[in-house]
Amino acid sequence: MPQLDPAVFLPQIFWLAVIFGLIYLFMSLKAAPKIAEVLERRQDRIVSDLEEAEKLQAQADAAREAHEKALEDARAKAASTVAAKREAIKADVEAEYNKLSEKLGGEAAAAEEKISAAKDQALEQVRAMAADVCKDVVASVSGLDLDDKTVAKAVDAKFADMKETA
């Protein structure tokens, strides 16, 4: 094999150095700048992507805060609306209750007056009947003929005693 012949080592080493030099020159002048440019663009893109991500994160945080504030405002508004409606309903119910109480109180007073009038009328009828019965009993038992005023006076006295004890 001619590559292993020690007599041709020097020209082989020379051409090896020349080829490696040319490859190094080519790589340093052509390939390395392209690789460096690609790496630089890549780094710039990473930096711009990170900056954009930070901006988007800030926008998302602002949107989240705005959303939370809107929710808080909506909850506060709903709570105040509920409280206002509750107070309005309470006032309406109280007004209706007072109105109904007055109406029922008036009806109860009217009913009590009617009952009292009916009671007084019934007592007058009972008093008149009691006076007639008393006059008839006294006349049949003792044979006395009492006048209506005397009998009415005795019956009225007895009814007055009954009212006092009742």
Residue pairs with C-beta under 8 A, 6 or more apart in sequence:
2 8
3 12
123 159
127 152
127 155
127 156
127 159
130 155
130 158
130 159
131 148
131 151
131 152
131 155
134 151
134 154
134 155
135 146
135 148
135 151
138 144
138 146
138 151
139 145
139 146
